[in-house]
Amino acid sequence: MLKVGIDIGGTKIAGGVVDADGHIVEKLRVDTPTDTRELAQAVVDMARHFIAEHDVSAVGVAAAGFVDADRATIIHAPNIAWRNEPLKAVLEAGIGIPVTIENDANAAGWAEFRFGAGRDAQHMVMLTMGTGVGGAVVLSGELHRGGHGIAAELGHTRFTRDGLPCGCGQNGCIEQYASGRALQREANAIADGGGIGEGLAALRAEKGTIKGPAISRLVLAGDPGAIEALRRVATALGEACGGFQAILDPELFVIGGGVAQLGEDLLAPVRIAYETSLPGYGDRPTAEFAIAELGNDAGLIGVADLAVPSGGVV
């Protein structure tokens, strides 16, 4: 059975035809239009292309934002002007076959659970370290969406009172301390301080800015300032995971996003902070940590797998 998965990002729309084993048969990418009507039409056009070329039973569409319990309406999207947008109905009118809407982090987490780093677990939490921190929770083999459909916004768990302002409207959210953007902020602060920040300061003087991939390269090269910036961000993530363990008790944390490409350089300080933050540590089972395996394709693979054909169930 083939399904279409389409992942709407801030700059790119990635879509693919996905088989029952999570393999991508065909993939396309287009720029994300800023106008919401043009964006919806771009999704329709992409889906129509796939349907014309393949025997497709359903379409799944992933986007950042709060999706209602019926997986039909975008209640609120942070980067697109959707407020209570009936996206399922809009897209089905243009595509002509069933469409399922899902939060993008949920979709990516489900892909890792089904086909990636979490395929051997039944209780899994995924955290993606990108511009923000996305979250997905799988409990007893089921994607946990909550009573209103918008559970697992783990990046918007308040990490510190009166902390940094967040795009969600609150202050002190974990994504302000454990994201790729937080890594850049910490790197700039260390560069300003001199000493171990000399390498970061030299990079900023040369490039005019300090971007995530460049910080990662410095980490791998053993630069002490970059390593310290990573330690700070990893510590925040690990401390948050200690709290998530107390609530959800997963077997496995899967870490994805651009920062996760650092692998064990990231996970080692995450584990230390997790262990020291865990209630009852030393007297209770602990979770494993793993790096996500499916990369940028996770969202489209996961939402395709979650797409419901006519007469099916979620």
Secondary structure by P-SEA (a helix, b strand, c coil): cbbbbbbbcccbbbbbbbcccccccbbbbbcccccaaaaaaaaaaaaaaaaacccccbbbbbbccccccccccccccccccccccaaaaaaaaaaccbbbbbcaaaaaaaaaaccccccccccbbbbbbccbbbbbbbcccccccccccccccccccccccccccccccccccccccccaaaaaaaaaaaaaacccaaaaaaaaaacccccaaaaaaaaaaccaaaaaaaaaaaaaaaaaaaaaaacccccbbbbbccccccaaaaaaaaaaaaaaaccccccbbbbbbbccccccaaaaaaaaaacccccccc
